[in-house]
Structure formats: structure tokens, C-alpha cells
């Protein structure tokens, strides 16, 4: 069957592309390799500015409204950023992503889960997509399938990947931890080289994690640092087994369009290289992709190059500067903590941005 657009991946980027195009009247098929709804390893922090993209006010969707962000350096120095308005929200990715899928379905998308893309062939007028269950054609293919996505690999995109490694566990909430962390996110520096640790509260548990750029032979040191963090903060630790996942950071110019195929979200490494924040940029890049695809499908533009331009103009310079700054920040964490976090107006603007 032929569609205007096929999307590989039903995460925030893929579902948003699908929603934006379906509501413009285009036929859209989303292919997701996992069975929906599916879990996703993620801290689950959503910045306030995401309210420009989607309504999060549903009480069942938001796990916690964060009014305080506590920063520490080696558990000694401390700075608390506080606001009467929520600085960010926490969500469970299973619920958040499924809400976006349902929104895409309501707009008219077709969704096939448990169906990974395992082949593609780009022709002059269409793209053929192969799955274990069949073959589909579309005028455009969107790769929204994450850091290890099939579309970038099968489409021979040369995406330069700069990874951080992360470890994460879900810790049960006791009455003590509920009082300590309700409405508050904790960010800890100086606990691991070239990285930081975090705690994001949910309704009935805490998401505790650590991320860092690892040199050769440092995986064991990294894992030991995370175990020490859990034992120090939660002596009676009870939680899920520690899980690991990579994040592909942005900050270098990438070629995101090849003919009728384009990449969005983490498949395109559109992740903040300083904070590793990805959901907002995934959804924003999805909107850019939908705008470019709509113009191409309606013969207003001869190709999809406007997507590359929109990403470069709106994210490119910011990501490149953030990448340079992250090298300085994590290279000199004690100095950076005092200069750029404690009493820093730019920090307040970053979290308070609408």
C-alpha cells in the first residue's frame, strides 16, 4: 500500500511528525518495532517550554511538577533554584509516548507496532520500506527510530555519533523520600568524571541516574560510582535492576536529508550536548520535518532541503556552542559549579524559558 509518508519509530519525534502531517490531510503510516505501549529508559524530565508543543496539564500524565532544582558539588556545595511556577515536569515515558501515539491516531495516522523496518530502497518517485510482514511505499520516509535506528543505517546516512553512557534505576519511595524529593529535582556534579547524576521524582518512585562520557577502561569505575551513589543516598535501597543506555549528543553539523528520506530526534543526534535533554528537540525537529514534508507533498518546494535549513537555523548554532561549553564545564567541574550554577541568572533563564 502507498502512503504519503512512512515513519519509522513511534517515540515523541515519530508520533509528532505523524500528527502534524495527518492533521494536514496526508496519509501517514507509523511503524514501531516494539509492542505498544512500550517502556523507555529515560529520566522523564520535561522542560516548561514543551507546553508550546503539547498540553501537559492532564493530571494523569504529569507525575510531578518541579518547583525546585537542587544542584550539588560532591555533596558539599549546594545551590537551589526555586520558582513559584513549575520549572519542569516529570512523566513516565510509557504514558507520555503512548499519549502522543493516541494523538497521532486521532489525527488519522495508521500505526503498526511490533513491525521493525529491515530494508528500504529509494526510487526516483518513492521509497519502498520492508518489514517482516510486508512491503510499503511512500513519497517520503522519516527516520524517528532513535540512536540505533534502522533508517540511518539502511539509508547510508553518515551521522557522527558522540555518546554518553548512562546508568539508571527506579527507587521505591518511602515516606522520608517522598518528603525529601516531592516537587524537587536533584542534580549532582563531581561524582563522576565528565558527567553528572540526577534524581527525578515520580508519583510512587524516584528515577535515579548517572551519565558521563567514558574513556577507555572506565566502565567499571563508572558503574562503581553509581552503586556508591545509590548506597550513599538510599542505604536501604530497593529498586529496579540498574539499566544502561547510550545517548547520542548533538553539536556537530549533520546531513539529515538524503533525497526522500530524512532523520529527526535522536536518530539525527538532536540532543542537547550539555544537558542531554532530548524530548523537546525531538518534538521540535518533528515539527520542522512536517513543515518541510508538507511543502514538498503539496509541490510548494522541489525537495526536502528546507528541513535541513530549519534545523540548522533553529538548533545548529545553539548546539555547537553548547558542545564547546560542555567541554569546559565538565573539564573543570568545581570552577564551573561556582561560576555558572551558583547565583547564575542564565541558569534561571534556561529553566524558566517558556
C-alpha positions as CSV (number, residue, x, y, z in Angstrom):
1,X,0.0,0.0,0.0
2,X,1.2,3.5,-0.8
3,X,1.3,6.4,1.7
4,X,2.4,10.0,1.5
5,X,4.7,9.4,4.5
6,X,6.0,6.4,6.4
7,X,7.6,7.0,9.8
8,X,9.9,4.5,11.5
9,X,9.6,4.9,15.2
10,X,6.6,5.9,17.5
11,X,8.5,7.9,20.1
12,X,7.9,11.6,20.6
13,X,9.6,12.6,17.3
14,X,7.8,10.0,15.2
15,X,4.4,10.5,16.7
16,X,4.7,14.3,16.4
17,X,5.7,14.1,12.7
18,X,2.7,11.8,12.1
19,X,0.3,14.0,14.0
20,X,1.4,17.2,12.2
21,X,1.1,15.6,8.8
22,X,-2.1,13.7,9.3
23,X,-3.9,16.8,10.5
24,X,-2.8,18.5,7.3
25,X,-4.6,15.7,5.4
26,X,-1.7,13.5,4.4
27,X,-1.8,9.7,4.6
28,X,0.7,8.5,7.2
29,X,1.9,5.1,8.4
30,X,4.0,4.8,11.6
31,X,6.0,1.6,12.0
32,X,7.2,0.7,15.5
33,X,9.5,-2.2,16.3
34,X,8.2,-2.6,19.9
35,X,4.8,-3.6,21.0
36,X,2.8,-0.5,22.2
37,X,2.7,0.9,24.7
38,X,6.3,0.3,25.5
39,X,8.7,1.4,28.3
40,X,11.6,3.7,27.5
41,X,14.7,4.3,29.7
42,X,14.7,8.0,30.4
43,X,14.8,10.4,33.4
44,X,11.4,11.7,32.3
45,X,12.1,15.4,32.8
46,X,10.1,17.7,30.5
47,X,11.0,21.4,30.3
48,X,8.3,24.0,30.7
49,X,8.8,25.3,27.2
50,X,7.4,22.0,25.9
51,X,4.0,23.4,26.7
52,X,4.3,25.3,23.4
53,X,4.2,22.0,21.7
54,X,1.7,20.0,23.7
55,X,-0.7,20.3,26.6
56,X,0.6,18.5,29.7
57,X,-2.0,19.7,32.1
58,X,-3.7,16.3,32.3
59,X,-3.3,15.2,35.9
60,X,-2.9,11.6,34.8
61,X,0.0,12.4,32.6
62,X,2.2,14.6,34.9
63,X,3.9,12.6,37.6
64,X,5.2,15.7,39.4
65,X,5.5,19.5,39.0
66,X,9.0,20.6,39.8
67,X,9.4,23.9,41.6
68,X,12.9,23.4,42.9
69,X,16.1,22.2,41.2
70,X,18.9,21.4,43.7
71,X,22.5,21.4,42.4
72,X,25.3,20.0,44.5
73,X,29.0,19.6,44.0
74,X,30.5,16.4,45.7
75,X,27.6,16.7,48.1
76,X,29.3,19.6,49.8
77,X,28.4,22.8,47.9
78,X,24.8,23.4,47.2
79,X,22.5,25.7,45.2
80,X,18.8,25.6,44.9
81,X,16.9,27.2,42.0
82,X,13.3,27.8,43.0
83,X,10.2,29.1,41.3
84,X,6.5,29.6,42.0
85,X,5.8,28.3,38.5
86,X,6.9,24.8,37.6
87,X,10.4,24.8,36.2
88,X,9.8,21.4,34.6
89,X,7.5,18.4,34.8
90,X,8.2,14.7,35.2
91,X,6.4,12.0,33.2
92,X,6.6,8.3,32.7
93,X,7.8,7.7,29.2
94,X,5.5,4.8,28.7
95,X,2.4,7.0,29.4
96,X,3.8,10.2,27.7
97,X,4.8,8.4,24.5
98,X,1.5,6.5,24.3
99,X,-0.4,9.7,24.7
100,X,1.5,11.1,21.6
101,X,0.7,7.9,19.7
102,X,-3.0,8.2,20.5
103,X,-2.9,11.9,19.4
104,X,-1.4,10.8,16.1
105,X,-4.1,8.0,15.7
106,X,-6.8,10.5,16.4
107,X,-5.4,12.8,13.7
108,X,-5.7,10.0,11.1
109,X,-2.3,8.1,11.3
110,X,-2.1,4.4,10.9
111,X,0.2,2.7,13.4
112,X,1.6,-0.8,13.1
113,X,3.6,-1.9,16.2
114,X,5.8,-4.9,16.5
115,X,6.9,-4.2,13.0
116,X,10.6,-3.1,12.6
117,X,12.0,-1.7,9.3
118,X,14.5,-4.1,8.0
119,X,15.0,-2.8,4.5
120,X,14.5,0.3,2.3
121,X,15.0,1.2,-1.3
122,X,14.8,4.8,-2.5
123,X,13.5,5.3,-6.1
124,X,13.0,8.4,-8.1
125,X,9.4,8.9,-7.1
126,X,9.0,6.9,-3.9
127,X,10.7,4.9,-1.1
128,X,10.0,1.2,-0.6
129,X,10.1,0.1,3.0
130,X,10.4,-3.6,4.0
131,X,9.3,-5.1,7.3
132,X,9.0,-8.8,8.4
133,X,5.3,-8.6,7.5
134,X,5.4,-6.9,4.1
135,X,6.4,-4.0,1.9
136,X,5.1,-0.4,1.9
137,X,5.7,2.5,-0.4
138,X,5.7,6.2,0.4
139,X,6.7,9.5,-1.2
140,X,8.7,10.3,2.0
141,X,10.4,8.2,4.7
142,X,11.1,9.7,8.1
143,X,13.7,8.0,10.4
144,X,12.5,8.6,14.0
145,X,13.8,5.4,15.4
146,X,16.5,6.6,17.8
147,X,20.2,6.3,18.3
148,X,20.4,2.8,16.8
149,X,17.7,3.3,14.2
150,X,17.4,1.3,11.0
151,X,16.7,4.2,8.7
152,X,20.0,6.0,9.2
153,X,21.9,2.7,8.8
154,X,19.9,1.3,5.8
155,X,19.8,4.8,4.2
156,X,23.6,5.1,4.5
157,X,23.5,8.4,6.4
158,X,26.9,9.4,7.8
159,X,25.8,10.5,11.2
160,X,28.7,11.3,13.6
161,X,27.8,9.9,17.0
162,X,29.2,11.3,20.2
163,X,27.8,9.2,23.0
164,X,27.4,9.5,26.7
165,X,26.8,6.3,28.7
166,X,24.1,6.3,31.4
167,X,23.0,4.1,34.2
168,X,19.6,4.3,35.8
169,X,17.4,2.7,38.4
170,X,13.9,3.2,39.7
171,X,14.0,3.6,43.5
172,X,10.9,2.9,45.7
173,X,9.5,5.9,47.5
174,X,9.5,5.8,51.3
175,X,7.7,8.5,53.4
176,X,11.1,10.0,54.0
177,X,12.0,10.2,50.3
178,X,8.5,11.5,49.4
179,X,9.0,14.5,51.7
180,X,12.6,15.0,50.5
181,X,12.0,14.9,46.8
182,X,8.4,15.8,46.1
183,X,8.5,18.8,43.7
184,X,12.3,18.8,43.6
185,X,14.9,17.5,41.1
186,X,18.4,16.9,42.3
187,X,21.5,17.3,40.0
188,X,24.9,16.2,41.4
189,X,28.2,17.2,40.0
190,X,31.7,16.0,40.9
191,X,30.6,12.4,41.5
192,X,31.8,11.1,38.1
193,X,34.3,12.4,35.6
194,X,32.8,14.2,32.6
195,X,29.2,13.8,33.8
196,X,26.6,14.2,36.4
197,X,24.0,12.3,38.4
198,X,20.2,13.0,38.8
199,X,17.1,12.2,40.7
200,X,13.7,12.9,39.2
201,X,10.6,12.2,41.3
202,X,7.6,10.3,40.1
203,X,4.3,9.6,41.9
204,X,5.5,6.4,43.6
205,X,9.2,6.2,42.9
206,X,12.4,8.1,42.1
207,X,14.3,7.8,38.8
208,X,18.0,7.8,39.8
209,X,20.6,8.0,37.2
210,X,24.2,9.0,36.2
211,X,25.6,9.9,32.8
212,X,29.1,10.5,31.6
213,X,31.5,10.5,28.6
214,X,33.6,7.4,29.3
215,X,37.2,7.0,28.3
216,X,38.7,3.6,27.6
217,X,38.6,1.2,30.6
218,X,36.4,3.4,32.7
219,X,33.1,1.5,32.5
220,X,33.8,-0.3,35.8
221,X,34.7,2.9,37.6
222,X,31.5,4.5,36.3
223,X,29.3,1.6,37.5
224,X,31.0,1.6,40.9
225,X,30.4,5.4,41.2
226,X,26.7,4.8,40.5
227,X,26.4,2.0,43.0
228,X,28.1,4.2,45.6
229,X,25.6,6.9,44.9
230,X,22.7,4.6,45.5
231,X,24.2,3.2,48.7
232,X,25.0,6.7,50.0
233,X,21.7,8.3,49.3
234,X,19.5,5.3,49.9
235,X,21.1,3.0,52.4
236,X,18.1,0.7,52.3
237,X,18.0,0.8,48.5
238,X,15.1,-1.1,46.9
239,X,14.6,-0.6,43.3
240,X,14.7,-2.0,39.8
241,X,18.0,-3.5,38.5
242,X,20.4,-1.0,37.1
243,X,19.9,-0.5,33.4
244,X,22.3,1.2,30.9
245,X,21.5,3.1,27.7
246,X,23.5,5.4,25.4
247,X,22.6,8.9,24.4
248,X,23.8,10.4,21.1
249,X,24.6,14.1,21.6
250,X,24.3,16.9,19.2
251,X,26.7,19.8,18.5
252,X,28.2,19.0,15.0
253,X,26.6,19.7,11.7
254,X,24.9,16.6,10.3
255,X,23.4,15.9,6.9
256,X,19.8,15.0,7.8
257,X,18.2,14.7,4.4
258,X,19.0,12.2,1.5
259,X,16.5,12.5,-1.3
260,X,13.2,11.4,0.0
261,X,14.5,10.3,3.4
262,X,15.1,12.4,6.5
263,X,16.0,11.9,10.1
264,X,14.5,13.5,13.2
265,X,15.1,13.5,17.0
266,X,17.9,11.3,18.4
267,X,18.2,9.4,15.1
268,X,19.6,12.7,13.9
269,X,21.6,13.3,17.2
270,X,19.4,16.3,18.0
271,X,20.1,16.1,21.8
272,X,21.5,19.0,23.9
273,X,25.2,18.2,24.3
274,X,25.4,20.0,27.7
275,X,22.3,18.6,29.5
276,X,21.5,15.5,27.3
277,X,17.9,16.8,27.1
278,X,16.3,15.3,24.0
279,X,12.4,15.2,24.1
280,X,11.8,18.9,23.4
281,X,14.3,18.9,20.5
282,X,12.8,15.6,19.2
283,X,9.4,17.1,19.0
284,X,10.6,20.5,17.6
285,X,12.6,18.8,14.9
286,X,9.5,16.7,14.1
287,X,7.5,19.9,13.5
288,X,10.3,21.2,11.2
289,X,10.2,17.9,9.3
290,X,6.4,18.0,9.0
291,X,6.6,21.6,7.6
292,X,9.2,20.6,5.0
293,X,7.3,17.4,4.1
294,X,4.0,19.3,3.7
295,X,5.7,21.8,1.4
296,X,7.2,19.0,-0.8
297,X,4.0,16.9,-0.9
298,X,2.0,19.9,-2.0
299,X,4.5,20.9,-4.6
300,X,5.5,24.2,-2.9
301,X,9.1,23.1,-2.7
302,X,11.1,20.8,-5.1
303,X,12.9,18.9,-2.3
304,X,13.1,18.4,1.5
305,X,16.1,20.6,2.0
306,X,14.1,23.2,3.9
307,X,14.1,20.7,6.8
308,X,17.9,20.9,7.0
309,X,17.7,24.7,6.9
310,X,15.1,24.8,9.7
311,X,17.2,22.6,12.0
312,X,20.4,24.5,11.2
313,X,18.8,27.9,11.8
314,X,17.0,27.0,15.0
315,X,19.3,24.4,16.7
316,X,22.6,24.4,14.9
317,X,24.4,27.3,16.5
318,X,22.9,26.7,19.9
319,X,24.1,23.0,19.9
320,X,27.6,23.9,18.6
321,X,28.0,26.5,21.4
322,X,26.6,24.0,24.0
323,X,29.1,21.4,22.8
324,X,32.0,23.7,23.3
325,X,30.8,24.9,26.6
326,X,30.2,21.3,27.8
327,X,33.8,20.5,27.3
328,X,34.8,23.4,29.5
329,X,32.1,22.8,32.1
330,X,32.8,19.1,32.7
331,X,36.5,19.5,32.3
332,X,36.6,22.0,35.3
333,X,33.6,21.0,37.3
334,X,34.5,22.7,40.6
335,X,35.2,26.1,38.9
336,X,32.2,25.7,36.6
337,X,29.8,25.0,39.5
338,X,30.8,28.2,41.2
339,X,30.8,30.3,38.1
340,X,27.9,29.0,36.1
341,X,25.5,27.5,38.6
342,X,25.6,29.3,41.9
343,X,23.6,32.5,41.6
344,X,23.6,32.4,37.9
345,X,20.9,34.4,36.0
346,X,21.5,32.4,32.8
347,X,20.6,29.2,34.7
348,X,17.3,30.8,35.8
349,X,16.5,31.9,32.3
350,X,17.3,28.4,30.9
351,X,14.8,26.6,33.3
352,X,12.3,29.4,33.2
353,X,12.1,29.8,29.5
354,X,8.6,29.4,28.1
